[in-house]
Amino acid sequence: MKSACAHIGIELELKSVTPSVFFSSDVGNPDTFGKSWADLQMFTVSQGFPDPSRLMEMLVSWEVSQKSNNWLGLNRGRWTHPEYDRLYRLTETEIDPVKRAALFIRLNDLACTDHALIPLFQRSMVAALAKDLQAPLSGWAYDLGSIAHWYREG
């Protein structure tokens, strides 16, 4: 990554932080993930949630990580957008699954087009099923996220 950026004229300073420090809640430590002072950061968020609301909550303004909440807010990048907040609030009360899914798609599109998130890597996963097993998959959860809805054909 560093050499690729240097090739196009971007200078990077790499800093590696021990996971036990990075993921700690020590408010006095400047290297915790809640403070996130970097312009660019390699960070992975697990998608083990069967519902996307918890993942999308990581970008709402009331979850901004800051001194007043001891740097424990979920929004570690501190990006805020009033329309994102408004749409997220709508997902909390929408009971029609199709309309709710459309709201999450709009949230995702807004965060991406406003460059709140810039994906640099994709970690591909491989999964397999028996020929007669039907398993609806979700883009928001791991393979087993919808196991209650699996069934065998025939």
NURO-732039 format. One record per residue (C-alpha): residue number from 0; residue in three letters; x, y, z. Coordinates in nm, 3 decimals, decimal comma. Last residue first. Example, Ala and Ser with C-alpha at 12.3 -4.5 7.8 and 13.67 -1.06 7.14 Angstrom:
2
ATOM    nr   rest         x         y         z
ATOM     1    SER     1,367    -0,106     0,714
ATOM     0    ALA     1,230    -0,450     0,780
***
This chain:
154
ATOM    nr   rest         x         y         z
ATOM   153    GLY    -3,804    -3,224    -0,245
ATOM   152    GLU    -3,597    -2,925    -0,160
ATOM   151    ARG    -3,428    -2,896     0,176
ATOM   150    TYR    -3,479    -2,588     0,392
ATOM   149    TRP    -3,290    -2,294     0,536
ATOM   148    HIS    -3,489    -2,010     0,692
ATOM   147    ALA    -3,365    -2,048     1,051
ATOM   146    ILE    -3,010    -2,051     0,911
ATOM   145    SER    -3,043    -1,685     0,810
ATOM   144    GLY    -2,721    -1,550     0,958
ATOM   143    LEU    -2,534    -1,876     0,893
ATOM   142    ASP    -2,359    -1,744     0,582
ATOM   141    TYR    -2,248    -1,427     0,757
ATOM   140    ALA    -2,470    -1,122     0,768
ATOM   139    TRP    -2,545    -0,803     0,578
ATOM   138    GLY    -2,548    -0,921     0,218
ATOM   137    SER    -2,797    -1,186     0,326
ATOM   136    LEU    -2,821    -1,543     0,207
ATOM   135    PRO    -3,130    -1,757     0,148
ATOM   134    ALA    -3,028    -2,117     0,204
ATOM   133    GLN    -3,189    -2,387    -0,011
ATOM   132    LEU    -3,034    -2,730     0,038
ATOM   131    ASP    -3,086    -2,992    -0,236
ATOM   130    LYS    -2,744    -2,957    -0,396
ATOM   129    ALA    -2,563    -2,950    -0,061
ATOM   128    LEU    -2,417    -2,610     0,011
ATOM   127    ALA    -2,083    -2,436    -0,030
ATOM   126    ALA    -1,924    -2,116     0,098
ATOM   125    VAL    -1,618    -1,917    -0,001
ATOM   124    MET    -1,530    -1,582     0,147
ATOM   123    SER    -1,366    -1,285    -0,017
ATOM   122    ARG    -1,191    -1,022     0,187
ATOM   121    GLN    -1,241    -0,705    -0,007
ATOM   120    PHE    -0,983    -0,432     0,016
ATOM   119    LEU    -0,967    -0,055    -0,025
ATOM   118    PRO    -1,320     0,042     0,073
ATOM   117    ILE    -1,360     0,418     0,105
ATOM   116    LEU    -1,616     0,498     0,370
ATOM   115    ALA    -1,749     0,843     0,453
ATOM   114    HIS    -1,682     0,921     0,087
ATOM   113    ASP    -2,008     1,117     0,035
ATOM   112    THR    -2,100     0,872    -0,242
ATOM   111    CYS    -2,026     0,575    -0,014
ATOM   110    ALA    -2,213     0,697     0,294
ATOM   109    LEU    -2,511     0,803     0,082
ATOM   108    ASP    -2,522     0,474    -0,107
ATOM   107    ASN    -2,518     0,274     0,217
ATOM   106    LEU    -2,794     0,484     0,367
ATOM   105    ARG    -3,001     0,454     0,047
ATOM   104    ILE    -2,956     0,075     0,054
ATOM   103    PHE    -3,060     0,073     0,419
ATOM   102    LEU    -3,375     0,270     0,333
ATOM   101    ALA    -3,458     0,027     0,050
ATOM   100    ALA    -3,423    -0,264     0,295
ATOM    99    ARG    -3,673    -0,092     0,526
ATOM    98    LYS    -3,918    -0,042     0,241
ATOM    97    VAL    -3,894    -0,412     0,149
ATOM    96    PRO    -3,915    -0,526     0,514
ATOM    95    ASP    -4,229    -0,318     0,587
ATOM    94    ILE    -4,193    -0,239     0,958
ATOM    93    GLU    -4,031     0,105     0,931
ATOM    92    THR    -3,983     0,251     1,281
ATOM    91    GLU    -3,607     0,233     1,336
ATOM    90    THR    -3,534     0,250     0,963
ATOM    89    LEU    -3,682     0,603     0,956
ATOM    88    ARG    -3,430     0,719     1,217
ATOM    87    TYR    -3,151     0,599     0,984
ATOM    86    LEU    -3,294     0,806     0,700
ATOM    85    ARG    -3,289     1,123     0,910
ATOM    84    ASP    -2,934     1,059     1,037
ATOM    83    TYR    -2,809     0,997     0,683
ATOM    82    GLU    -2,981     1,315     0,565
ATOM    81    PRO    -2,815     1,518     0,843
ATOM    80    HIS    -2,462     1,396     0,753
ATOM    79    THR    -2,184     1,337     1,003
ATOM    78    TRP    -1,845     1,171     0,968
ATOM    77    ARG    -1,666     1,125     1,302
ATOM    76    GLY    -1,450     0,840     1,170
ATOM    75    ARG    -1,502     0,655     1,497
ATOM    74    ASN    -1,882     0,655     1,477
ATOM    73    LEU    -1,946     0,384     1,741
ATOM    72    GLY    -1,900     0,624     2,031
ATOM    71    LEU    -1,659     0,519     2,307
ATOM    70    TRP    -1,415     0,812     2,297
ATOM    69    ASN    -1,495     0,893     2,663
ATOM    68    ASN    -1,845     1,009     2,559
ATOM    67    SER    -1,766     1,381     2,598
ATOM    66    LYS    -1,415     1,329     2,454
ATOM    65    GLN    -1,546     1,215     2,118
ATOM    64    SER    -1,659     0,912     1,916
ATOM    63    VAL    -1,956     1,022     1,706
ATOM    62    GLU    -2,257     0,800     1,788
ATOM    61    TRP    -2,514     1,083     1,785
ATOM    60    SER    -2,402     1,169     1,430
ATOM    59    VAL    -2,492     0,834     1,276
ATOM    58    LEU    -2,216     0,641     1,097
ATOM    57    MET    -2,169     0,328     1,311
ATOM    56    GLU    -2,548     0,290     1,327
ATOM    55    MET    -2,526     0,135     0,980
ATOM    54    LEU    -2,363    -0,177     1,125
ATOM    53    ARG    -2,615    -0,203     1,409
ATOM    52    SER    -2,906    -0,150     1,168
ATOM    51    PRO    -2,790    -0,412     0,916
ATOM    50    ASP    -2,989    -0,701     1,071
ATOM    49    PRO    -2,847    -1,053     1,101
ATOM    48    PHE    -2,529    -0,900     1,244
ATOM    47    GLY    -2,207    -1,092     1,192
ATOM    46    GLN    -2,075    -0,828     0,958
ATOM    45    SER    -1,746    -0,780     1,132
ATOM    44    VAL    -1,585    -0,441     1,083
ATOM    43    THR    -1,230    -0,441     0,958
ATOM    42    PHE    -0,992    -0,150     0,991
ATOM    41    MET    -0,706    -0,028     0,783
ATOM    40    GLN    -0,685     0,343     0,850
ATOM    39    LEU    -0,650     0,655     0,644
ATOM    38    ASP    -0,652     1,011     0,772
ATOM    37    ALA    -0,545     0,884     1,112
ATOM    36    TRP    -0,662     1,035     1,442
ATOM    35    SER    -0,886     0,740     1,524
ATOM    34    LYS    -0,977     0,829     1,883
ATOM    33    GLY    -1,213     0,539     1,943
ATOM    32    PHE    -0,962     0,294     1,793
ATOM    31    THR    -0,723     0,352     2,083
ATOM    30    ASP    -0,379     0,501     2,011
ATOM    29    PRO    -0,398     0,824     2,214
ATOM    28    ASN    -0,423     0,636     2,547
ATOM    27    GLY    -0,579     0,834     2,830
ATOM    26    VAL    -0,932     0,717     2,753
ATOM    25    ASP    -0,829     0,352     2,799
ATOM    24    SER    -1,117     0,171     2,627
ATOM    23    SER    -0,889    -0,089     2,468
ATOM    22    PHE    -0,915    -0,200     2,106
ATOM    21    PHE    -0,595    -0,030     1,987
ATOM    20    VAL    -0,396    -0,117     2,300
ATOM    19    SER    -0,473    -0,490     2,307
ATOM    18    PRO    -0,448    -0,489     1,927
ATOM    17    THR    -0,086    -0,359     1,932
ATOM    16    VAL    -0,064    -0,047     1,716
ATOM    15    SER     0,120    -0,035     1,383
ATOM    14    LYS     0,193     0,304     1,235
ATOM    13    LEU     0,268     0,366     0,872
ATOM    12    GLU     0,350     0,715     0,755
ATOM    11    LEU     0,232     0,764     0,400
ATOM    10    GLU     0,350     0,998     0,125
ATOM     9    ILE     0,120     1,030    -0,173
ATOM     8    GLY     0,289     1,099    -0,506
ATOM     7    ILE     0,131     0,836    -0,732
ATOM     6    HIS     0,413     0,582    -0,685
ATOM     5    ALA     0,432     0,671    -0,316
ATOM     4    CYS     0,073     0,546    -0,280
ATOM     3    ALA     0,159     0,212    -0,441
ATOM     2    SER     0,473     0,186    -0,226
ATOM     1    LYS     0,278     0,242     0,096
ATOM     0    MET     0,000     0,000     0,000
***
